[in-house]
Amino acid sequence: MKISAIKGLGQAYTSNVYLITGDMRGVDDVNTLVDVGNDPSMLPTLADFYAGVGKSPVEQIVLTHCHSDHTGQLTTVKKLYDSKVMAAAHAVKGVDHILVDGELFQMGDRTFEVIHMPGHSQDSICLYNADDGVVFVGDSPVLIRSAGGTYEIGFIRAMTRLCQKRVKAIYFGHGEPTFRNAQELLAHSLDNVMKGQIALKP
């Protein structure tokens, strides 16, 4: 699996946009964008990306959640590449398939598992690959530096589940990925969550 950050010129407030391709860029790989961002200046970078002989660079789009900085270019990218769009809700126009917690699907040449992680938004998901220990978390607050917060029970369960997995790299919706001590950082975060309060819904 190859993970490429697709960057523009910073013309608009935007999320990170990652393109996942296979190691060999083979015919059976599913070239996938994780989020599409909100900066149109990244489109030429995407268009110039070599994704394999006769293959579109964007065969599939997966949205980590519906916020506009992650989805603003969805209509444009989907139209340019006739891509299938997957998300956890029909919160934005153009979603073709609703992902559910625990679902397995292909990105690049790897299988990813959907982890529904409400908290930042009700449709937030993380995408985990066991082979490489990679997780895309969008804006889910998986690194929690101190105790004392209040958390939904669904978030607590999802964090507990994520911490039971082997994680070597965390890719965020904003900022640089974490490759060092990812497992330990998640465990420390869960410890801080467990010391906090549970949000009881009315």
GROMACS elastic network, one bead per residue, 0.5 to 0.9 nm:
[ bonds ]
;  ai    aj funct       b0    kb
    1    20     6  0.68113   500
    1    21     6  0.58766   500
    1    24     6  0.83343   500
    1    25     6  0.88892   500
    1   107     6  0.85537   500
    1   108     6  0.61075   500
    1   109     6  0.59489   500
    1   110     6  0.66243   500
    1   132     6  0.84583   500
    2    19     6  0.80232   500
    2    20     6  0.56817   500
    2    21     6  0.52195   500
    2    22     6  0.58293   500
    2    23     6  0.57600   500
    2    25     6  0.89408   500
    2   108     6  0.76080   500
    2   109     6  0.88989   500
    3    18     6  0.64349   500
    3    19     6  0.57797   500
    3    21     6  0.66969   500
    3    22     6  0.88052   500
    3   108     6  0.89167   500
    4    17     6  0.84220   500
    4    18     6  0.55424   500
    4    19     6  0.51185   500
    4    20     6  0.65028   500
    4    21     6  0.82236   500
    5    16     6  0.71565   500
    5    17     6  0.58752   500
    5    19     6  0.63839   500
    5    20     6  0.89935   500
    6    16     6  0.75667   500
    6    17     6  0.54097   500
    6    18     6  0.58306   500
    6    19     6  0.67715   500
    6    42     6  0.64288   500
    6    43     6  0.85707   500
    6    45     6  0.65817   500
    6    46     6  0.65445   500
    7    10     6  0.80391   500
    7    16     6  0.76115   500
    7    17     6  0.70808   500
    7    18     6  0.88219   500
    7    39     6  0.86124   500
    7    41     6  0.79563   500
    7    42     6  0.52575   500
    7    43     6  0.86811   500
    7    45     6  0.70435   500
    7    46     6  0.85360   500
    8    11     6  0.74901   500
    8    39     6  0.65725   500
    8    40     6  0.73185   500
    8    43     6  0.74522   500
    8    44     6  0.82529   500
    8    45     6  0.71673   500
    9    12     6  0.84199   500
    9    39     6  0.78890   500
    9    40     6  0.88079   500
    9    41     6  0.57533   500
    9    42     6  0.70268   500
   10    13     6  0.70423   500
   10    14     6  0.78006   500
   10    39     6  0.67557   500
   10    41     6  0.74550   500
   10    42     6  0.86364   500
   11    14     6  0.87003   500
   11    38     6  0.89223   500
   11    39     6  0.59789   500
   11    40     6  0.76296   500
   11    41     6  0.67436   500
   12    38     6  0.63791   500
   12    39     6  0.50514   500
   12    40     6  0.79713   500
   12    41     6  0.86605   500
   12    69     6  0.86306   500
   13    37     6  0.84448   500
   13    38     6  0.65761   500
   13    39     6  0.69259   500
   13    69     6  0.64075   500
   14    17     6  0.86310   500
   14    36     6  0.88256   500
   14    37     6  0.50688   500
   14    39     6  0.58834   500
   14    68     6  0.82077   500
   14    70     6  0.64873   500
   14    71     6  0.89172   500
   14    72     6  0.83350   500
   14   174     6  0.82690   500
   15    35     6  0.76185   500
   15    36     6  0.78416   500
   15    38     6  0.70228   500
   15    39     6  0.85603   500
   15    68     6  0.89663   500
   15    69     6  0.54231   500
   15    70     6  0.52344   500
   15    71     6  0.86823   500
   15   138     6  0.85177   500
   15   172     6  0.88538   500
   15   173     6  0.54084   500
   15   174     6  0.55290   500
   15   175     6  0.86243   500
   16    34     6  0.84940   500
   16    35     6  0.73463   500
   16    36     6  0.79617   500
   16    37     6  0.64299   500
   16    69     6  0.89684   500
   16    70     6  0.76844   500
   16   138     6  0.85994   500
   16   172     6  0.74410   500
   16   173     6  0.51961   500
   16   174     6  0.55819   500
   16   175     6  0.74967   500
   16   176     6  0.88582   500
   17    33     6  0.68257   500
   17    34     6  0.60085   500
   17    35     6  0.54433   500
   17    36     6  0.55852   500
   17    37     6  0.59200   500
   17    42     6  0.88955   500
   17    70     6  0.80112   500
   17   173     6  0.78129   500
   18    32     6  0.81084   500
   18    33     6  0.55790   500
   18    34     6  0.52002   500
   18    35     6  0.70283   500
   18    36     6  0.81268   500
   18   171     6  0.89408   500
   19    31     6  0.70367   500
   19    32     6  0.56027   500
   19    34     6  0.64208   500
   19    35     6  0.89276   500
   19    46     6  0.86614   500
   19    57     6  0.81282   500
   19    58     6  0.78861   500
   19   108     6  0.86890   500
   20    30     6  0.80755   500
   20    31     6  0.57675   500
   20    32     6  0.51419   500
   20    33     6  0.63329   500
   20    34     6  0.76664   500
   20   107     6  0.63243   500
   20   108     6  0.52415   500
   20   109     6  0.85667   500
   21    24     6  0.82918   500
   21    25     6  0.61728   500
   21    26     6  0.87578   500
   21    29     6  0.67579   500
   21    30     6  0.67716   500
   21    32     6  0.67593   500
   21    51     6  0.69617   500
   21    52     6  0.88890   500
   21    57     6  0.83727   500
   21   107     6  0.71664   500
   21   109     6  0.67882   500
   22    26     6  0.65708   500
   22    28     6  0.88420   500
   22    29     6  0.56469   500
   22    30     6  0.76080   500
   22    31     6  0.74785   500
   22    51     6  0.87450   500
   22   107     6  0.81571   500
   22   110     6  0.76013   500
   23    26     6  0.79095   500
   23    29     6  0.89619   500
   23   108     6  0.80244   500
   23   109     6  0.71861   500
   24    29     6  0.86152   500
   24    52     6  0.82142   500
   24   109     6  0.86655   500
   25    28     6  0.83536   500
   25    29     6  0.64310   500
   25    30     6  0.89045   500
   25    31     6  0.84127   500
   25    50     6  0.89622   500
   25    51     6  0.61946   500
   25    52     6  0.50020   500
   25    53     6  0.80590   500
   25    55     6  0.87554   500
   25   108     6  0.79515   500
   25   109     6  0.82705   500
   26    29     6  0.53863   500
   26    30     6  0.87397   500
   26    51     6  0.88745   500
   26    52     6  0.65778   500
   26    53     6  0.81899   500
   26    55     6  0.88779   500
   26   108     6  0.89298   500
   26   109     6  0.81961   500
   27    30     6  0.82051   500
   27    52     6  0.75401   500
   27    53     6  0.79671   500
   27    54     6  0.85151   500
   27    55     6  0.74223   500
   28   108     6  0.85220   500
   28   109     6  0.75786   500
   29   106     6  0.80186   500
   29   107     6  0.72920   500
   29   110     6  0.82451   500
   30    58     6  0.82500   500
   30    59     6  0.62464   500
   30    60     6  0.69240   500
   30   106     6  0.65710   500
   30   107     6  0.53417   500
   30   109     6  0.67139   500
   30   110     6  0.88511   500
   31    51     6  0.72362   500
   31    55     6  0.82962   500
   31    56     6  0.74032   500
   31    57     6  0.58491   500
   31    58     6  0.53941   500
   31    59     6  0.52876   500
   31    60     6  0.63066   500
   31    61     6  0.86425   500
   31   107     6  0.64454   500
   31   108     6  0.51293   500
   31   109     6  0.85240   500
   32    57     6  0.76433   500
   32    58     6  0.55512   500
   32    59     6  0.59975   500
   32    61     6  0.54802   500
   32    62     6  0.71425   500
   32    83     6  0.89478   500
   32   106     6  0.87793   500
   32   107     6  0.56658   500
   32   108     6  0.64133   500
   33    36     6  0.66677   500
   33    57     6  0.86320   500
   33    58     6  0.63150   500
   33    59     6  0.82066   500
   33    60     6  0.63689   500
   33    62     6  0.61678   500
   33    63     6  0.83315   500
   33   107     6  0.86338   500
   34    60     6  0.87327   500
   34    61     6  0.60389   500
   34    63     6  0.59717   500
   34    64     6  0.71339   500
   34   136     6  0.81282   500
   34   138     6  0.87617   500
   35    61     6  0.67437   500
   35    62     6  0.59020   500
   35    64     6  0.64069   500
   35    65     6  0.82921   500
   35    70     6  0.53739   500
   35    71     6  0.63932   500
   35    74     6  0.83309   500
   35   138     6  0.83184   500
   35   173     6  0.83351   500
   36    39     6  0.85092   500
   36    61     6  0.75918   500
   36    62     6  0.84540   500
   36    63     6  0.76107   500
   36    69     6  0.84154   500
   36    70     6  0.57344   500
   36    71     6  0.55038   500
   36    72     6  0.70560   500
   36    73     6  0.57014   500
   36    74     6  0.59495   500
   36    77     6  0.75116   500
   37    40     6  0.83126   500
   37    42     6  0.87114   500
   37    68     6  0.76523   500
   37    69     6  0.53420   500
   37    71     6  0.54225   500
   37    72     6  0.58545   500
   37    73     6  0.59913   500
   37    74     6  0.78915   500
   38    42     6  0.89643   500
   38    68     6  0.68210   500
   38    70     6  0.62136   500
   38    71     6  0.63315   500
   38    73     6  0.52639   500
   38    74     6  0.84035   500
   39    42     6  0.61266   500
   39    43     6  0.81625   500
   39    69     6  0.82920   500
   39    72     6  0.76396   500
   39    73     6  0.70537   500
   40    43     6  0.56579   500
   40    44     6  0.85242   500
   40    72     6  0.88034   500
   40    73     6  0.67453   500
   40    76     6  0.87915   500
   41    44     6  0.67200   500
   41    45     6  0.79595   500
   42    45     6  0.53513   500
   42    46     6  0.64050   500
   42    47     6  0.88269   500
   43    46     6  0.50592   500
   43    47     6  0.61444   500
   43    48     6  0.87256   500
   43    77     6  0.80011   500
   44    48     6  0.61886   500
   44    49     6  0.86958   500
   45    48     6  0.53059   500
   45    49     6  0.64144   500
   46    49     6  0.52936   500
   46    50     6  0.88255   500
   46    57     6  0.72232   500
   46    58     6  0.84724   500
   47    50     6  0.83512   500
   47    57     6  0.74349   500
   48    57     6  0.88609   500
   49    57     6  0.66526   500
   50    53     6  0.81878   500
   50    55     6  0.86449   500
   50    56     6  0.87338   500
   50    57     6  0.69919   500
   51    54     6  0.83862   500
   51    55     6  0.61321   500
   51    56     6  0.65909   500
   51    57     6  0.50084   500
   51    58     6  0.84634   500
   52    55     6  0.52934   500
   52    56     6  0.77795   500
   52    57     6  0.79266   500
   53    56     6  0.87555   500
   55    58     6  0.84969   500
   55    59     6  0.81251   500
   56    59     6  0.59143   500
   56    81     6  0.67788   500
   56    83     6  0.89458   500
   57    60     6  0.88999   500
   57    81     6  0.78255   500
   58    61     6  0.70036   500
   58    77     6  0.81517   500
   58    78     6  0.84186   500
   58    81     6  0.60685   500
   58    82     6  0.82036   500
   58    83     6  0.62004   500
   58    84     6  0.87975   500
   59    81     6  0.69080   500
   59    82     6  0.73218   500
   59    84     6  0.65358   500
   60    78     6  0.87254   500
   60    81     6  0.88874   500
   60    82     6  0.86284   500
   60    85     6  0.59699   500
   60    86     6  0.76505   500
   60   107     6  0.81317   500
   61    74     6  0.85463   500
   61    77     6  0.88890   500
   61    78     6  0.80629   500
   61    83     6  0.65039   500
   61    84     6  0.61023   500
   61    86     6  0.60801   500
   61    87     6  0.84873   500
   62    65     6  0.89432   500
   62    84     6  0.85289   500
   62    85     6  0.59707   500
   62    87     6  0.58491   500
   63    66     6  0.69746   500
   63    70     6  0.72747   500
   63    71     6  0.72356   500
   63    85     6  0.76752   500
   63    86     6  0.63441   500
   63    87     6  0.50549   500
   63    88     6  0.78258   500
   63   124     6  0.86866   500
   63   125     6  0.83014   500
   63   138     6  0.84637   500
   64    67     6  0.89951   500
   64    70     6  0.77771   500
   64    87     6  0.67655   500
   64    88     6  0.78337   500
   64   123     6  0.77963   500
   64   124     6  0.56623   500
   64   125     6  0.52645   500
   64   126     6  0.66948   500
   64   127     6  0.81277   500
   64   136     6  0.81176   500
   64   137     6  0.72119   500
   64   138     6  0.52651   500
   64   139     6  0.78567   500
   64   140     6  0.89512   500
   64   173     6  0.83276   500
   65    70     6  0.72732   500
   65    71     6  0.81338   500
   65    87     6  0.69615   500
   65    88     6  0.72012   500
   65    89     6  0.81404   500
   65    91     6  0.85386   500
   65   120     6  0.88881   500
   65   121     6  0.71156   500
   65   122     6  0.82833   500
   65   123     6  0.54787   500
   65   125     6  0.66903   500
   65   138     6  0.72646   500
   65   139     6  0.81492   500
   66    69     6  0.85654   500
   66    70     6  0.68393   500
   66    71     6  0.63200   500
   66    87     6  0.81605   500
   66    88     6  0.87531   500
   66    89     6  0.79638   500
   66    90     6  0.86053   500
   66    91     6  0.59688   500
   66    92     6  0.63048   500
   66   121     6  0.81905   500
   66   123     6  0.71201   500
   66   124     6  0.78864   500
   67    70     6  0.56557   500
   67    71     6  0.63079   500
   67    72     6  0.81974   500
   67    91     6  0.89330   500
   67    92     6  0.87450   500
   67   121     6  0.85461   500
   68    73     6  0.86206   500
   68    92     6  0.89682   500
   69    72     6  0.58784   500
   69    73     6  0.87177   500
   70    73     6  0.80232   500
   70    74     6  0.85659   500
   70   138     6  0.86015   500
   70   173     6  0.79076   500
   71    74     6  0.52805   500
   71    75     6  0.85063   500
   71    92     6  0.78192   500
   72    75     6  0.76851   500
   72    76     6  0.86912   500
   73    76     6  0.54331   500
   73    77     6  0.61150   500
   73    78     6  0.84643   500
   74    77     6  0.52931   500
   74    78     6  0.58851   500
   74    79     6  0.83835   500
   74    85     6  0.86834   500
   74    92     6  0.87995   500
   74    93     6  0.84699   500
   74    94     6  0.75758   500
   75    78     6  0.53177   500
   75    79     6  0.61163   500
   75    80     6  0.86353   500
   75    93     6  0.78350   500
   75    94     6  0.69360   500
   76    79     6  0.52465   500
   76    80     6  0.61550   500
   76    81     6  0.87495   500
   77    80     6  0.50978   500
   77    81     6  0.61834   500
   77    82     6  0.78542   500
   77    83     6  0.76486   500
   78    81     6  0.54853   500
   78    82     6  0.51090   500
   78    83     6  0.50204   500
   78    84     6  0.74406   500
   78    85     6  0.76566   500
   78    94     6  0.78970   500
   79    82     6  0.52773   500
   79    83     6  0.74662   500
   80    83     6  0.81046   500
   84    94     6  0.87540   500
   84    95     6  0.77415   500
   84    96     6  0.62405   500
   84    97     6  0.78540   500
   85    94     6  0.67436   500
   85    96     6  0.51911   500
   85    97     6  0.64509   500
   85    98     6  0.88337   500
   86    89     6  0.85911   500
   86    94     6  0.89857   500
   86    95     6  0.57526   500
   86    96     6  0.59855   500
   86    98     6  0.59101   500
   86    99     6  0.64250   500
   87    90     6  0.73183   500
   87    91     6  0.86509   500
   87    95     6  0.65173   500
   87    96     6  0.81464   500
   87    97     6  0.65942   500
   87    98     6  0.53096   500
   87    99     6  0.55253   500
   87   100     6  0.86837   500
   87   123     6  0.79565   500
   87   124     6  0.88532   500
   87   125     6  0.83144   500
   88    91     6  0.84796   500
   88    97     6  0.81717   500
   88    98     6  0.50618   500
   88   100     6  0.63548   500
   88   101     6  0.85782   500
   88   116     6  0.80000   500
   88   122     6  0.89174   500
   88   123     6  0.53742   500
   88   124     6  0.71993   500
   88   125     6  0.70749   500
   89    92     6  0.78833   500
   89    95     6  0.78111   500
   89    97     6  0.85613   500
   89    98     6  0.58547   500
   89    99     6  0.76433   500
   89   122     6  0.89678   500
   89   123     6  0.60540   500
   90    93     6  0.68564   500
   90    94     6  0.79689   500
   90    95     6  0.59224   500
   90    96     6  0.83975   500
   90    97     6  0.85937   500
   90    98     6  0.73235   500
   91    95     6  0.81683   500
   91   123     6  0.83413   500
   92    95     6  0.67559   500
   95    98     6  0.74017   500
   99   102     6  0.87032   500
   99   103     6  0.66508   500
   99   114     6  0.72118   500
   99   116     6  0.89696   500
   99   125     6  0.88846   500
  100   103     6  0.56018   500
  100   114     6  0.67675   500
  100   115     6  0.80556   500
  100   116     6  0.72453   500
  101   104     6  0.89924   500
  101   113     6  0.80532   500
  101   114     6  0.53075   500
  101   115     6  0.52135   500
  101   116     6  0.50968   500
  101   117     6  0.88133   500
  101   125     6  0.82049   500
  102   113     6  0.58528   500
  102   114     6  0.51017   500
  102   115     6  0.60318   500
  102   116     6  0.79114   500
  103   112     6  0.81996   500
  103   113     6  0.56912   500
  103   114     6  0.53482   500
  103   115     6  0.81457   500
  104   111     6  0.64503   500
  104   112     6  0.55551   500
  104   114     6  0.65290   500
  105   110     6  0.83990   500
  105   111     6  0.55283   500
  105   112     6  0.55331   500
  105   113     6  0.67779   500
  105   114     6  0.82862   500
  106   109     6  0.67516   500
  106   110     6  0.56535   500
  106   112     6  0.60179   500
  106   113     6  0.89182   500
  107   110     6  0.56077   500
  107   111     6  0.63325   500
  107   112     6  0.68175   500
  108   111     6  0.82355   500
  110   129     6  0.70249   500
  110   130     6  0.89165   500
  110   131     6  0.76544   500
  110   132     6  0.88630   500
  111   128     6  0.83666   500
  111   129     6  0.61158   500
  111   130     6  0.79781   500
  111   131     6  0.82533   500
  112   127     6  0.59408   500
  112   128     6  0.51335   500
  112   130     6  0.74941   500
  112   135     6  0.87185   500
  113   126     6  0.81348   500
  113   127     6  0.56201   500
  113   128     6  0.50634   500
  113   129     6  0.64285   500
  113   130     6  0.83610   500
  114   125     6  0.65182   500
  114   126     6  0.59727   500
  114   127     6  0.50432   500
  114   128     6  0.66429   500
  115   124     6  0.87111   500
  115   125     6  0.54908   500
  115   126     6  0.50105   500
  115   127     6  0.62895   500
  115   128     6  0.74734   500
  115   158     6  0.67486   500
  115   161     6  0.83685   500
  115   162     6  0.78691   500
  116   122     6  0.86156   500
  116   123     6  0.73613   500
  116   124     6  0.62527   500
  116   126     6  0.64418   500
  116   127     6  0.88921   500
  116   154     6  0.83265   500
  116   155     6  0.83434   500
  116   158     6  0.67672   500
  117   120     6  0.81648   500
  117   121     6  0.82800   500
  117   122     6  0.76176   500
  117   123     6  0.76367   500
  117   124     6  0.54568   500
  117   125     6  0.52099   500
  117   126     6  0.67228   500
  117   137     6  0.88705   500
  117   140     6  0.69867   500
  117   154     6  0.67177   500
  117   155     6  0.52994   500
  117   156     6  0.85209   500
  117   157     6  0.83461   500
  117   158     6  0.55056   500
  117   159     6  0.76186   500
  118   121     6  0.55840   500
  118   123     6  0.63836   500
  118   124     6  0.55318   500
  118   125     6  0.74745   500
  118   140     6  0.78676   500
  118   152     6  0.74750   500
  118   153     6  0.89121   500
  118   154     6  0.60991   500
  118   155     6  0.53600   500
  118   158     6  0.81938   500
  119   122     6  0.63293   500
  119   123     6  0.87736   500
  119   124     6  0.73851   500
  119   140     6  0.68665   500
  119   141     6  0.79001   500
  119   151     6  0.72893   500
  119   152     6  0.65399   500
  119   154     6  0.78679   500
  119   155     6  0.58729   500
  120   123     6  0.85081   500
  120   124     6  0.66645   500
  120   139     6  0.65118   500
  120   140     6  0.55418   500
  120   141     6  0.71127   500
  121   124     6  0.53348   500
  121   139     6  0.86983   500
  121   140     6  0.81492   500
  122   125     6  0.88154   500
  124   137     6  0.83928   500
  124   138     6  0.74571   500
  124   139     6  0.77155   500
  124   140     6  0.68178   500
  125   136     6  0.85695   500
  125   137     6  0.68073   500
  125   138     6  0.72985   500
  125   139     6  0.89921   500
  125   140     6  0.76979   500
  126   135     6  0.66479   500
  126   136     6  0.54897   500
  126   138     6  0.67437   500
  126   140     6  0.76915   500
  126   162     6  0.89685   500
  127   134     6  0.81262   500
  127   135     6  0.53644   500
  127   136     6  0.50430   500
  127   137     6  0.66138   500
  127   138     6  0.88750   500
  128   133     6  0.72527   500
  128   134     6  0.57974   500
  128   136     6  0.65942   500
  128   137     6  0.85961   500
  128   162     6  0.85089   500
  128   165     6  0.88379   500
  128   167     6  0.84732   500
  129   132     6  0.61019   500
  129   133     6  0.56719   500
  129   134     6  0.52573   500
  129   135     6  0.63483   500
  129   167     6  0.87079   500
  130   134     6  0.69585   500
  130   135     6  0.87461   500
  130   165     6  0.76278   500
  130   166     6  0.69231   500
  130   167     6  0.78884   500
  131   134     6  0.79531   500
  132   166     6  0.87108   500
  132   167     6  0.80406   500
  132   168     6  0.73116   500
  132   169     6  0.82893   500
  133   165     6  0.79287   500
  133   166     6  0.55195   500
  133   169     6  0.63231   500
  133   170     6  0.86448   500
  134   166     6  0.85062   500
  134   167     6  0.59683   500
  134   168     6  0.60326   500
  134   170     6  0.61232   500
  134   171     6  0.76739   500
  135   167     6  0.70113   500
  135   168     6  0.82659   500
  135   169     6  0.63891   500
  135   170     6  0.51202   500
  135   171     6  0.61837   500
  135   172     6  0.86997   500
  136   169     6  0.85870   500
  136   170     6  0.60382   500
  136   172     6  0.61622   500
  136   173     6  0.78939   500
  137   140     6  0.56256   500
  137   141     6  0.81189   500
  137   142     6  0.75796   500
  137   170     6  0.70714   500
  137   171     6  0.62239   500
  137   172     6  0.54562   500
  137   173     6  0.68051   500
  138   141     6  0.86694   500
  138   171     6  0.75278   500
  138   172     6  0.52138   500
  138   174     6  0.76574   500
  139   142     6  0.84708   500
  139   172     6  0.65213   500
  139   173     6  0.52227   500
  139   174     6  0.72728   500
  140   143     6  0.86909   500
  140   172     6  0.82515   500
  140   173     6  0.83792   500
  141   144     6  0.66870   500
  142   159     6  0.72264   500
  142   185     6  0.87439   500
  142   186     6  0.66249   500
  142   189     6  0.67305   500
  142   190     6  0.81862   500
  143   185     6  0.66427   500
  143   186     6  0.62623   500
  143   188     6  0.81733   500
  143   189     6  0.54532   500
  143   190     6  0.85049   500
  144   147     6  0.77176   500
  144   185     6  0.84620   500
  144   186     6  0.81741   500
  144   188     6  0.76902   500
  144   190     6  0.76954   500
  144   192     6  0.67241   500
  144   193     6  0.74804   500
  145   185     6  0.88371   500
  145   188     6  0.78119   500
  145   189     6  0.63821   500
  145   192     6  0.73294   500
  146   149     6  0.81017   500
  146   188     6  0.89977   500
  146   189     6  0.77381   500
  146   192     6  0.58553   500
  146   193     6  0.84520   500
  147   189     6  0.84757   500
  147   191     6  0.79797   500
  147   193     6  0.63996   500
  147   194     6  0.81359   500
  147   195     6  0.58261   500
  147   196     6  0.58900   500
  148   192     6  0.73414   500
  148   193     6  0.77126   500
  148   195     6  0.65048   500
  148   197     6  0.70779   500
  149   192     6  0.81879   500
  149   193     6  0.70011   500
  149   195     6  0.81407   500
  149   197     6  0.61854   500
  149   198     6  0.86666   500
  150   193     6  0.78648   500
  150   196     6  0.56039   500
  150   198     6  0.55360   500
  150   199     6  0.58465   500
  151   154     6  0.82983   500
  151   155     6  0.65404   500
  151   156     6  0.67617   500
  151   193     6  0.71956   500
  151   196     6  0.72216   500
  151   197     6  0.61629   500
  151   198     6  0.50392   500
  151   199     6  0.53678   500
  151   200     6  0.89189   500
  152   155     6  0.52375   500
  152   156     6  0.64257   500
  152   157     6  0.87962   500
  152   197     6  0.85970   500
  152   198     6  0.57292   500
  152   200     6  0.72793   500
  152   201     6  0.84188   500
  153   156     6  0.50244   500
  153   157     6  0.62100   500
  153   158     6  0.86054   500
  153   198     6  0.62378   500
  153   199     6  0.69713   500
  153   200     6  0.81002   500
  154   157     6  0.51976   500
  154   158     6  0.61908   500
  154   159     6  0.86282   500
  155   158     6  0.50591   500
  155   159     6  0.60555   500
  155   160     6  0.84847   500
  156   159     6  0.51677   500
  156   160     6  0.61231   500
  156   161     6  0.86096   500
  156   190     6  0.78457   500
  156   193     6  0.71284   500
  156   194     6  0.77568   500
  156   198     6  0.84699   500
  157   160     6  0.50976   500
  157   161     6  0.62134   500
  157   162     6  0.86770   500
  158   161     6  0.50366   500
  158   162     6  0.61256   500
  158   163     6  0.85950   500
  159   162     6  0.50279   500
  159   163     6  0.61050   500
  159   164     6  0.86951   500
  159   186     6  0.81343   500
  159   189     6  0.86332   500
  159   190     6  0.64776   500
  159   193     6  0.87191   500
  160   163     6  0.52177   500
  160   164     6  0.65228   500
  160   187     6  0.87267   500
  160   190     6  0.68358   500
  161   164     6  0.52744   500
  161   165     6  0.70556   500
  162   165     6  0.54635   500
  162   166     6  0.83459   500
  162   167     6  0.82216   500
  162   186     6  0.81329   500
  163   166     6  0.75769   500
  163   167     6  0.79090   500
  163   183     6  0.71602   500
  163   186     6  0.61464   500
  163   187     6  0.60829   500
  163   190     6  0.75794   500
  164   167     6  0.88857   500
  165   183     6  0.84300   500
  166   183     6  0.68773   500
  167   170     6  0.74083   500
  167   181     6  0.89328   500
  167   182     6  0.61526   500
  167   183     6  0.53571   500
  167   186     6  0.86251   500
  168   178     6  0.82865   500
  168   179     6  0.60403   500
  168   180     6  0.73811   500
  168   181     6  0.73055   500
  168   182     6  0.54748   500
  168   183     6  0.64658   500
  169   177     6  0.69908   500
  169   178     6  0.55972   500
  169   180     6  0.74807   500
  169   181     6  0.85864   500
  169   182     6  0.60545   500
  169   183     6  0.84977   500
  170   177     6  0.55289   500
  170   178     6  0.51278   500
  170   179     6  0.66478   500
  170   182     6  0.67582   500
  171   174     6  0.85176   500
  171   175     6  0.85353   500
  171   176     6  0.72387   500
  171   178     6  0.66719   500
  171   179     6  0.88282   500
  172   175     6  0.63743   500
  172   176     6  0.69027   500
  172   177     6  0.59487   500
  172   178     6  0.82936   500
  173   176     6  0.87871   500
  174   177     6  0.86616   500
  178   181     6  0.80033   500
  178   182     6  0.64612   500
  179   182     6  0.60878   500
  180   183     6  0.85176   500
  180   184     6  0.89627   500
  180   185     6  0.88577   500
  181   184     6  0.52869   500
  181   185     6  0.61598   500
  181   186     6  0.87218   500
  182   185     6  0.51400   500
  182   186     6  0.62753   500
  182   187     6  0.86928   500
  183   186     6  0.52900   500
  183   187     6  0.62957   500
  183   188     6  0.87466   500
  184   187     6  0.50628   500
  184   188     6  0.61533   500
  184   189     6  0.85452   500
  185   188     6  0.51643   500
  185   189     6  0.61631   500
  185   190     6  0.87015   500
  186   190     6  0.61925   500
  186   191     6  0.86140   500
  187   190     6  0.51292   500
  187   191     6  0.62572   500
  187   192     6  0.87603   500
  188   191     6  0.50735   500
  188   192     6  0.64041   500
  188   193     6  0.87445   500
  189   192     6  0.51035   500
  189   193     6  0.62319   500
  189   194     6  0.87219   500
  190   194     6  0.61474   500
  190   195     6  0.86442   500
  191   194     6  0.52088   500
  191   195     6  0.64800   500
  191   196     6  0.89947   500
  192   195     6  0.51555   500
  192   196     6  0.65959   500
  193   196     6  0.51888   500
  193   197     6  0.78598   500
  194   197     6  0.77060   500
  194   198     6  0.87571   500
